[in-house]
Amino acid sequence: MEDRKLRVEDYMIREVVSIPADFTVEQAIDKLIHTEFHGMPVTENGKLVGFVTAKELLRNISKPKARVIDIIRKGTYTVTPEMGLDDAARVLFRYSLRNVPVVNDKSVVIGIISNLDIVRSHIERATPNKVLMIKTFLEKKHGITIVVKRRVVPIESLRPTQTEVFADELLGRQEEIKRGLVEPIIVVQKHDHYLLVDGHHRVLAAKNMGVNQFSAVVLEPNRDVELGMEKTAKLQHLRTLDDVRIIDGSHHPLVEITTRLLKTEGN
């Protein structure tokens, strides 16, 4: 697998919502309300001149006709698309920023990188450790050699190895996918299909959204062997994703933990 150092351009949001410097406070507030961001770059003649936050707009809510350029600090922290992702994370952390504009060598905003994007990158970077663990286990257990590759695989070609998934976790995974978190699944290459080892919730969530292919880490054995999980799947009559049962009555452990303090209806 490729081991290139991750850069800002790999995770930045490219569809930037910015405002011109002569926008009024009320115009900026209206614009911000209709975005998912906590602040916006401010530009003049196409170039970045500053950044306005929700807090700054709130401080000046009594001055709706004031120009944004007059209420913000001139200039702002920026990063470049070639900067390492870990270095960008330090910028965000060091200066207590939620978002930072990404600019090119002409000071034109070409993206935004946020704390959420950094978190997303760390979740996705956990995959190689899973892959190595599965690869090592299968090689030792079956006396095979496995080559690891990355490719996009058709969802219809996946054969599950897990009998059930949680409905609430499927909804959570759909939200992650919508926000750009596409943690690759892990599969084993077989003759006419891929054996799904890790990623059942991700795949079923994507399938429910009408997605027909998914990014995957593919384990390719040097010879065909019937794996233990493959035998178990056959005994459980798992042939397609439609055979996986979706549980509505109980919570996925992650959802159970994160919603523990929320009161249910009637309490």
C-alpha positions as CSV (number, residue, x, y, z in Angstrom):
1,M,0.0,0.0,0.0
2,E,1.2,3.5,-0.8
3,D,2.7,5.3,2.2
4,R,2.7,8.9,1.1
5,K,2.6,11.5,3.7
6,L,-1.0,12.9,3.9
7,R,-1.4,16.6,2.9
8,V,-4.0,19.2,3.4
9,E,-5.2,18.9,-0.2
10,D,-6.2,15.2,0.6
11,Y,-8.8,16.3,3.1
12,M,-9.7,19.9,2.6
13,I,-13.2,21.0,1.6
14,R,-12.9,22.4,-1.9
15,E,-16.4,24.0,-2.2
16,V,-15.6,27.2,-0.3
17,V,-18.3,29.5,1.0
18,S,-16.8,33.0,1.3
19,I,-18.1,36.5,1.4
20,P,-16.8,39.8,-0.1
21,A,-15.3,42.4,2.3
22,D,-18.1,44.9,1.7
23,F,-20.8,42.5,2.9
24,T,-22.8,43.9,5.9
25,V,-23.1,42.1,9.2
26,E,-26.7,41.2,8.5
27,Q,-25.7,39.8,5.0
28,A,-22.9,37.8,6.5
29,I,-25.2,36.4,9.2
30,D,-27.8,35.3,6.6
31,K,-25.1,33.7,4.6
32,L,-23.6,31.9,7.5
33,I,-26.9,30.6,8.7
34,H,-27.4,28.8,5.4
35,T,-24.0,27.0,5.6
36,E,-22.7,24.2,7.9
37,F,-19.6,26.3,8.9
38,H,-18.8,28.4,12.0
39,G,-17.1,31.1,10.0
40,M,-16.2,32.2,6.4
41,P,-13.2,33.6,4.6
42,V,-13.5,37.2,3.6
43,T,-12.2,38.2,0.2
44,E,-11.4,41.4,-1.8
45,N,-10.7,41.3,-5.5
46,G,-10.6,37.5,-5.3
47,K,-7.9,37.4,-2.6
48,L,-8.2,36.5,1.1
49,V,-8.1,39.5,3.4
50,G,-9.5,37.9,6.6
51,F,-11.9,35.4,8.3
52,V,-15.2,36.2,10.0
53,T,-16.5,33.9,12.8
54,A,-19.9,33.5,14.2
55,K,-18.7,35.0,17.5
56,E,-17.6,38.2,15.7
57,L,-20.9,38.5,14.0
58,L,-22.7,37.9,17.3
59,R,-20.7,40.7,18.9
60,N,-21.8,43.1,16.2
61,I,-25.4,42.0,15.8
62,S,-26.5,45.5,17.0
63,K,-24.7,47.0,14.0
64,P,-26.4,45.2,11.1
65,K,-25.2,47.7,8.5
66,A,-21.6,47.6,9.5
67,R,-19.2,46.2,6.9
68,V,-17.6,42.9,7.7
69,I,-14.1,44.3,6.7
70,D,-14.5,46.9,9.5
71,I,-15.3,44.4,12.3
72,I,-12.7,41.7,11.7
73,R,-9.0,41.6,12.3
74,K,-7.2,42.1,9.1
75,G,-5.4,39.0,7.9
76,T,-5.8,35.4,9.2
77,Y,-4.0,32.2,9.7
78,T,-3.7,30.1,6.5
79,V,-2.3,26.8,5.3
80,T,-1.2,25.6,1.9
81,P,-2.5,22.5,0.0
82,E,1.0,21.0,0.1
83,M,1.3,21.3,3.9
84,G,1.4,18.0,5.8
85,L,-1.9,17.2,7.5
86,D,-0.2,16.8,10.9
87,D,1.3,20.3,10.5
88,A,-2.1,21.7,9.7
89,A,-3.5,20.0,12.8
90,R,-0.9,21.8,14.8
91,V,-1.9,25.1,13.4
92,L,-5.6,24.5,14.3
93,F,-4.7,23.3,17.8
94,R,-2.0,25.9,18.5
95,Y,-4.3,28.9,17.7
96,S,-7.6,27.3,18.9
97,L,-9.1,27.4,15.4
98,R,-12.1,25.4,14.1
99,N,-11.4,26.1,10.5
100,V,-8.5,27.5,8.5
101,P,-8.5,28.7,4.9
102,V,-6.3,26.9,2.3
103,V,-4.7,29.4,-0.1
104,N,-2.5,29.1,-3.2
105,D,0.6,31.2,-3.9
106,K,-1.6,34.1,-5.1
107,S,-3.5,34.3,-1.8
108,V,-6.7,32.9,-3.5
109,V,-8.8,30.6,-1.2
110,I,-9.0,27.1,-2.8
111,G,-10.3,25.2,0.3
112,I,-11.0,25.0,4.0
113,I,-9.6,22.5,6.4
114,S,-11.3,22.0,9.8
115,N,-11.0,20.0,13.0
116,L,-13.6,17.6,11.6
117,D,-11.4,16.9,8.6
118,I,-8.5,16.1,10.9
119,V,-10.6,13.7,12.9
120,R,-11.8,12.1,9.7
121,S,-8.2,11.6,8.6
122,H,-7.3,9.9,11.9
123,I,-10.2,7.5,11.7
124,E,-9.3,6.5,8.2
125,R,-5.6,6.1,9.1
126,A,-6.6,3.4,11.6
127,T,-7.4,1.1,8.6
128,P,-3.7,0.0,7.9
129,N,-3.4,-1.4,11.4
130,K,-6.5,-3.5,10.9
131,V,-5.3,-4.7,7.5
132,L,-1.9,-5.7,8.9
133,M,-3.6,-7.7,11.8
134,I,-5.9,-9.5,9.4
135,K,-3.2,-10.2,6.9
136,T,-0.8,-11.6,9.5
137,F,-3.5,-13.8,11.0
138,L,-4.7,-15.3,7.7
139,E,-1.1,-15.9,6.5
140,K,-0.1,-17.8,9.7
141,K,-3.4,-19.7,9.9
142,H,-3.5,-20.9,6.3
143,G,0.1,-20.9,5.3
144,I,-0.5,-18.4,2.4
145,T,1.1,-15.2,1.2
146,I,-1.2,-12.1,0.8
147,V,-0.7,-9.1,-1.4
148,V,-2.5,-5.9,-0.3
149,K,-4.0,-3.5,-2.9
150,R,-6.4,-0.6,-3.0
151,R,-9.3,-0.5,-5.4
152,V,-12.9,0.4,-5.8
153,V,-15.2,-2.7,-5.7
154,P,-18.8,-3.1,-6.8
155,I,-21.1,-3.5,-3.7
156,E,-23.1,-6.2,-5.5
157,S,-19.9,-8.4,-5.6
158,L,-19.5,-8.5,-1.8
159,R,-20.3,-11.6,0.2
160,P,-20.9,-10.8,3.9
161,T,-19.5,-12.7,6.9
162,Q,-21.6,-10.9,9.5
163,T,-25.1,-12.0,10.2
164,E,-26.6,-8.8,11.5
165,V,-26.1,-5.0,11.7
166,F,-27.8,-2.3,13.8
167,A,-30.3,0.1,12.2
168,D,-29.2,3.1,14.3
169,E,-25.6,2.5,13.4
170,L,-26.6,2.4,9.7
171,L,-28.0,5.9,10.1
172,G,-24.8,7.1,11.8
173,R,-22.7,5.7,9.0
174,Q,-24.9,7.4,6.4
175,E,-24.2,10.7,8.2
176,E,-20.5,10.0,8.1
177,I,-20.6,9.2,4.4
178,K,-22.5,12.4,3.7
179,R,-19.8,14.3,5.6
180,G,-17.0,12.7,3.5
181,L,-15.8,10.0,5.8
182,V,-15.2,7.0,3.5
183,E,-13.2,4.6,5.6
184,P,-12.3,1.8,3.2
185,I,-13.7,-1.7,3.8
186,I,-11.5,-4.7,4.0
187,V,-12.1,-7.6,1.6
188,V,-10.5,-10.9,0.5
189,Q,-10.3,-11.5,-3.3
190,K,-12.1,-14.7,-4.3
191,H,-12.8,-16.1,-7.8
192,D,-16.0,-14.3,-8.6
193,H,-16.6,-12.2,-5.5
194,Y,-15.1,-10.4,-2.6
195,L,-15.4,-11.7,0.9
196,L,-16.3,-8.8,3.2
197,V,-14.1,-9.0,6.3
198,D,-14.6,-5.5,7.8
199,G,-17.1,-2.8,7.0
200,H,-20.7,-4.3,7.0
201,H,-22.3,-1.2,8.4
202,R,-20.5,1.1,6.0
203,V,-21.4,-1.0,2.9
204,L,-25.1,-1.4,3.9
205,A,-25.3,2.3,4.7
206,A,-23.9,3.2,1.3
207,K,-26.2,0.6,-0.4
208,N,-29.2,2.2,1.3
209,M,-28.1,5.6,-0.1
210,G,-28.0,4.2,-3.7
211,V,-24.2,3.9,-3.9
212,N,-23.1,0.9,-6.0
213,Q,-19.3,0.8,-5.3
214,F,-17.0,1.4,-2.4
215,S,-13.3,2.0,-1.7
216,A,-11.7,-1.2,-0.5
217,V,-8.4,-2.6,0.8
218,V,-8.2,-5.9,-1.1
219,L,-6.3,-8.9,0.3
220,E,-5.1,-11.1,-2.5
221,P,-4.0,-14.6,-1.4
222,N,-1.3,-16.4,-3.6
223,R,-3.6,-19.5,-3.7
224,D,-7.2,-20.2,-3.1
225,V,-8.1,-21.5,0.4
226,E,-11.4,-21.7,2.2
227,L,-11.1,-19.4,5.1
228,G,-12.8,-20.1,8.5
229,M,-15.0,-17.0,8.2
230,E,-16.0,-18.2,4.7
231,K,-17.1,-21.6,6.0
232,T,-19.1,-20.0,8.8
233,A,-20.8,-17.6,6.3
234,K,-21.9,-20.6,4.2
235,L,-23.3,-22.4,7.3
236,Q,-25.3,-19.2,8.1
237,H,-26.5,-19.0,4.5
238,L,-24.9,-15.6,3.9
239,R,-24.7,-15.2,0.1
240,T,-25.5,-11.5,-0.5
241,L,-25.9,-8.3,1.6
242,D,-29.7,-8.9,1.6
243,D,-29.1,-11.9,3.9
244,V,-27.7,-9.6,6.6
245,R,-30.4,-9.0,9.3
246,I,-31.0,-5.4,10.3
247,I,-31.8,-5.1,14.1
248,D,-34.2,-2.3,15.0
249,G,-35.0,-3.2,18.6
250,S,-31.6,-2.6,20.3
251,H,-28.7,-0.1,20.0
252,H,-25.3,-0.6,18.5
253,P,-22.8,-0.4,21.4
254,L,-21.3,2.9,20.1
255,V,-24.8,4.5,19.9
256,E,-25.7,3.1,23.3
257,I,-22.6,4.8,24.9
258,T,-22.9,8.1,23.1
259,T,-26.7,8.5,23.9
260,R,-26.6,7.2,27.4
261,L,-27.3,10.7,28.9
262,L,-30.2,11.5,26.6
263,K,-33.6,11.1,28.1
264,T,-36.1,8.9,26.3
265,E,-39.6,10.0,25.7
266,G,-41.8,9.9,28.8
267,N,-38.9,10.5,31.2
